[in-house]
């Protein structure tokens, strides 16, 4: 019996040392995709966090960036939102929600309807959200212009 306990303790220690049990977080963004029509300048989004693993976890901020192409280095728009989530003991499945507003940049908002239809309608951009803190997690959704 003592041998099994030692074996389990060694296995758990190895898992913790390799990072398999350390706390992390998964994020999901709603709505997905984010849709804009002519004359709409902003959209409210919800970012849902779900914890995984064990030990402690801290989330500091959420960087929200809008890119015309996923490969672009410079975003068209970005904003940073503070997150107040910290837990000394994380268990899997704990949920946390943050709200944010995506504001379209002036060059996309100031178009008349003809230019909107010609230049934006039917196009897809990418919204990238990066959460920093104890772990850095990134997710992305499409931004569709209808």
C-alpha positions as CSV (number, residue, x, y, z in Angstrom):
1,X,0.0,0.0,0.0
2,X,2.8,2.4,0.9
3,X,4.4,1.7,-2.4
4,X,1.3,2.8,-4.3
5,X,1.1,6.0,-2.3
6,X,4.7,6.8,-3.1
7,X,4.1,6.0,-6.8
8,X,1.1,8.2,-7.0
9,X,3.0,11.0,-5.2
10,X,5.9,10.7,-7.6
11,X,3.5,10.8,-10.6
12,X,1.7,13.9,-9.3
13,X,5.1,15.6,-8.6
14,X,6.2,14.8,-12.2
15,X,3.0,16.2,-13.6
16,X,3.3,19.4,-11.6
17,X,6.9,19.8,-12.5
18,X,6.2,19.4,-16.2
19,X,3.4,21.9,-16.1
20,X,0.6,19.4,-16.8
21,X,-1.4,20.4,-13.7
22,X,-0.6,24.1,-13.5
23,X,-3.4,26.6,-13.7
24,X,-4.3,28.0,-17.1
25,X,-7.4,29.6,-18.7
26,X,-9.3,29.1,-21.9
27,X,-11.2,32.0,-23.4
28,X,-14.2,32.2,-25.8
29,X,-15.6,35.3,-27.4
30,X,-19.2,36.0,-28.2
31,X,-20.7,36.8,-30.6
32,X,-18.7,34.8,-33.0
33,X,-18.6,36.2,-35.7
34,X,-19.0,39.9,-34.8
35,X,-21.2,41.5,-37.4
36,X,-21.4,45.1,-38.5
37,X,-23.8,46.8,-40.9
38,X,-23.6,50.3,-42.4
39,X,-23.7,53.1,-39.8
40,X,-22.8,50.7,-36.9
41,X,-19.7,52.0,-35.2
42,X,-19.3,49.7,-32.2
43,X,-20.2,46.2,-30.9
44,X,-20.4,44.8,-27.4
45,X,-18.6,41.5,-26.9
46,X,-18.4,39.0,-24.0
47,X,-15.2,37.2,-23.2
48,X,-15.7,34.1,-21.1
49,X,-12.9,32.6,-19.2
50,X,-12.8,29.0,-18.0
51,X,-10.0,27.8,-15.7
52,X,-8.1,24.6,-16.2
53,X,-5.5,22.9,-14.0
54,X,-4.7,23.6,-10.3
55,X,-2.6,26.0,-8.2
56,X,-2.8,29.8,-8.5
57,X,-3.9,32.0,-11.4
58,X,-3.9,35.8,-12.0
59,X,-5.3,37.6,-15.0
60,X,-4.2,41.3,-15.4
61,X,-5.5,42.7,-18.7
62,X,-7.1,42.0,-22.0
63,X,-5.7,43.5,-25.2
64,X,-8.3,43.7,-27.9
65,X,-7.0,44.3,-31.5
66,X,-8.7,44.6,-34.9
67,X,-6.7,43.5,-37.9
68,X,-7.7,43.8,-41.6
69,X,-5.6,40.7,-42.3
70,X,-4.5,38.1,-39.8
71,X,-0.9,38.5,-40.9
72,X,-0.8,42.3,-40.4
73,X,1.6,43.5,-37.7
74,X,-0.1,46.7,-36.9
75,X,-3.8,46.7,-35.8
76,X,-6.3,49.1,-37.2
77,X,-7.7,49.6,-33.7
78,X,-6.7,48.4,-30.2
79,X,-7.8,48.9,-26.6
80,X,-6.7,47.5,-23.3
81,X,-9.2,46.4,-20.6
82,X,-8.2,45.7,-17.0
83,X,-9.2,42.3,-15.6
84,X,-9.6,41.7,-11.9
85,X,-9.3,38.0,-11.5
86,X,-7.0,36.3,-9.1
87,X,-7.2,33.0,-7.3
88,X,-4.8,31.4,-4.9
89,X,-6.3,28.0,-5.5
90,X,-7.7,27.3,-8.9
91,X,-9.9,24.3,-9.7
92,X,-10.9,23.3,-13.2
93,X,-14.1,24.8,-14.6
94,X,-14.3,28.1,-12.7
95,X,-16.0,30.6,-15.0
96,X,-15.4,34.4,-15.2
97,X,-16.9,36.9,-17.7
98,X,-15.7,40.2,-19.0
99,X,-17.5,42.7,-21.2
100,X,-15.8,44.9,-23.8
101,X,-16.8,47.2,-26.6
102,X,-15.2,47.1,-30.0
103,X,-15.0,50.5,-31.6
104,X,-14.5,50.7,-35.3
105,X,-11.7,53.1,-36.3
106,X,-12.6,56.4,-38.0
107,X,-11.5,55.3,-41.5
108,X,-14.1,52.6,-41.4
109,X,-16.9,54.6,-39.8
110,X,-16.7,57.8,-41.9
111,X,-17.7,56.1,-45.2
112,X,-20.9,57.0,-47.0
113,X,-23.1,54.0,-47.9
114,X,-21.8,53.7,-51.5
115,X,-18.2,53.6,-50.2
116,X,-19.2,51.1,-47.5
117,X,-20.8,48.8,-50.0
118,X,-17.8,49.1,-52.3
119,X,-15.0,48.8,-49.8
120,X,-16.3,46.9,-46.7
121,X,-19.5,45.0,-47.4
122,X,-18.7,41.3,-47.6
123,X,-15.2,41.6,-46.1
124,X,-13.9,39.8,-43.0
125,X,-11.5,41.3,-40.6
126,X,-10.0,39.6,-37.5
127,X,-10.4,40.5,-33.8
128,X,-7.6,39.2,-31.6
129,X,-7.9,39.1,-27.9
130,X,-4.8,38.5,-25.8
131,X,-5.2,38.0,-22.0
132,X,-2.1,38.5,-19.9
133,X,-1.3,37.7,-16.3
134,X,0.1,34.4,-15.0
135,X,-0.5,32.9,-18.4
136,X,-0.9,34.6,-21.8
137,X,-3.8,33.3,-23.8
138,X,-5.0,34.4,-27.2
139,X,-8.2,33.8,-29.2
140,X,-9.6,35.4,-32.3
141,X,-12.9,35.8,-34.1
142,X,-14.0,37.1,-37.5
143,X,-15.5,40.6,-37.9
144,X,-17.9,40.5,-40.8
145,X,-19.2,43.5,-42.6
146,X,-22.7,42.9,-43.9
